[in-house]
């Protein structure tokens, strides 16, 4: 049986598709991009909030009030956080599939404390050599059977 090539990958596939495998390098590069985007958004939000807190003279505020002020200052922050959580979920699924583990394990991202640990641990797992049921090699889409 001739060896089939997997379909080409793209950035859309990397960030939005749960199917396929990715190795450690694109996983960490994608995480770096996500963190840069979040850092820029939070920096803009905190910069616009500083004027309010400096003029009011308050030094101690509850964390819930600060969080509420952040969301009211930048209304796009909450959708951005949801969007980046979705992307992290897709990346973790593909990284788990690269090890031959089902993507359903990525649902642990919705558990407190594990949502911080799982992406880091998954990022350090070694790539499974050779093909598995999720794709022929790392950084590939699964091959669709011909009809």
Helices and strands as residue ranges (DSSP letters): H 11-16, H 24-56, H 63-73, H 76-98, G 103-110, H 114-124
